Amino acid sequence: MTNPKPIRHRAPVRALHGDGTTCTHRQPRRRDEQPNPECPGRTGYTATCSAGDFTLTNGIRAYVEEQASYHARTTNEPKVTR
């Protein structure tokens, strides 16, 4: 039997399409650039903790990033895998 390893709490932010799928398409940075025709558009952002105890979805990326960062900093309970 091996020693249990603690899980790091990480919550990466992902962009979402309207149907809930992850958006990996490059977005235009300037107004004169044409949008990607394959991308239906981003409608929100989500973050899920690697330990499975935190999930947040919102339309504002900065809010999701801030809450995910706060969760990772303040979670003191080490989750253990078997």
N, C-alpha and C positions, 0 to 999 in steps of 0.2 A: 504494500500500500504506500502511496506517495503522500508527501505533505501537501495539505491544501494550499493553493495559491490565492492571495487576495486579488480581487478584481479592481482595476482602476476605473474610476467613474469618468467616462468621457461621453460627451454628447455632441457629435458633429452635426452641423446645420446643413440641411439639404433643401434645395429649391424644388417646388412641386408644380406640376401641371394641374389643371382644373379637375382631371379625373383621378388625382392622387398619385400618379406616377412621378418618379424623380426626373427633373429636368437637368440634362447635362449639355444642352445646346448653348453655344456661345451667343451672348446677348449683345446687341449693338451698343456701342459706347457713346456715339455721337448721333445727333438727330438726323444728319444727312445719310447715315448708313442704313441699308435696307435690312429689315428683320429677317431672321432665318425662316424660310417657307415651311420647313419641317416641324417647327416648334409652334404649338398652339398658344403659347404664352404662359408665363409664370403667374400663379395666382396666390402663392403663399410659400411659407418656409416651415420646416419641421425639424425638431431635434429629439432624439431618443437616446437615453443613457445606455451605455454598454452593459450596465448591471441590470437594466430592465425596470428600474423603479421611477423613471421620469420620462414623460413624453409631453411635448408642447408643440402646437401648430398655431401659427398666426400669420397674418398678411404682412407684418413688418419685420424685416430681417434683423434689424438692430435689437428689437425687443427679444426675439428668439435667442440671439447670440448672448445677450446680457443674462437672461434667465438660465441658459445652459451653463454659462460660465459660473454663475452664482451657485448652481446646483453642484457642480464639480468641486468648487472651493469649500462648500459648507457641509458636504456629506462626510461625516466622521466614522460612520459604521462600516467597517470593512466587510464586504460581502465575500464569501468563500465558496470556491468551486470544489467539487469532489471528483 
